[in-house]
Amino acid sequence: MRPSNSQRRNGMFFRSKGRLSKWWKELDRVLWGVPLAMVAIAGLLIASTQRQADYADWYHHWITAGFGFLVALLLARLHLKKLRPLLIPLYALTVLSLLAVRLIGTSALGAQRWISIGGVNVQPSEFAKLAAILLLAAVLDRHPIERPVDLVRPLAVISVPWFLVFIQPDLGSSLVFGALLVTMLYWSGMPLEWVLLLLSPLFTALIAGLYPWALCAWIPLLGLLAYRSLPWKRLAAASTLALQGVVAVITPWLWLHGLKDYQRERLVLFLDPAKDPLGGGYHLLQSTVGIGSGGLFGTGLLQGQLTKLRFIPEQHTDFIFSALGEETGFLGTILVVTGFALLMGRLLQVARQARTDFESLVVIGVATMVMFQVVVNIFMTIGLGPVTGIPLPFMSYGRSAMVVNFVALGLCLSVSNRSQTRLNNW
């Protein structure tokens, strides 16, 4: 006996309900929920910053996020191994785009970082971060770090985009590449001692600039560490001592000639922004005042007076956290920080559960990219770090950064889906 129309409809309803229930149970609520919540609140904050402006394009933030969300949905169904044949072409394309910035790039705020495509400014350095993560993950997966010479490949992968971004100049984004390299090397199994030696030139430069007398203890300590942890012990120790000595000597020259004037001001004035309250320290002073004025509960969304009167430059981009502090108060900022902490914890969990080393390295690279920018941006806006021009992921206004963040999210969701399927099958 054939089923009636009502029976067929009931069957379709229950099957659809079952699929929806299964989808809801398998939905990664943290990886989806936290970024979408950030985007939602950020759209309102950006609208608040533009209340007194001659234009209002805050809704572009949501439109760009919607596009990125669709891309993430598609990538979540893609097996990452299908990307491996495309990694070198994608990396080469981003390097070419960074070179194009030097030739035909658009300048703004003293830097040449964008390419205008169809009237839309695209920032290649954002896409270069993701391309570097993918290629570096593939290199470390195929060639793990077992000898010091094995560092040549990953250093080569990172150094090209890092240099092209640094000379734009974009000191903030160039720091992201360094964080990616160090974290992914450590995650791939490189000994911690080697990580410390790799970072040592940076600390040597800081000590040489701030406490030169401490070099007498610092450099011999690094030589001892190299002797104990590296092969060819005497040669390694001698080379380490020579390298640190060179870094200490050339640091003053690099400080004067390697950085722009405004970059030197940013690196120094965060310690005492009141030295130049109307110049280099203005951003930091106004940002901390705006956050402090919010108190515990804030003034309410779209009600912040400092935000309305646009006392804080670039508040809709790099300083969106100050608008959050004024309008949602201490509780609002704590909720956002907690959300990012949950996102980081979930990404670490996904990286540990990944089926392959390549997938795990991709996820840890994305986690590093996102959380490094979160920490640096928030520290910058509350006066604990220099102004570096690093945006707050999913919250700062910016099309390129938003699309890249959602593409990265889609890659992590792909890994999460595959690892969840393995656990369910097991």
Secondary structure, DSSP 8 states (H G I E B T S, - for coil): ----HHHHHHHHHHHHHHHHHHHHHH--HHHHHHHHHHHHHHHHHHHHHTTTSS---THHHHHHHHHHHHHHHHHTTS-GGGGGGGHHHHHHHHHHHHHHHHHH-EEETTEEEEEEETTEEE-HHHHHHHHHHHHHHHHHHHS---SGGGGHHHHHHHHHHHHHHHTTT-HHHHHHHHHHHHHHHHHTT--HHHHHHHHHHHHHHHHHHH-GGGHHHHHHHHHHHHHHHSSSHHHHHHHHHHHHHHHHHHHHHHHHHTS-HHHHHHHHHTT-GGGSTTTTTHHHHHHHHHHHHTTTT-S-TT--HHHHTT-STTTTTTTHHHHHHHHHHHHHHHHHHHHHHHHHHHHHHHHHH-SSHHHHHHHHHHHHHHHHHHHHHHHHHTTSS-------TTTS--HHHHHHHHHHHHHHHHHHHHHHHHHHH-
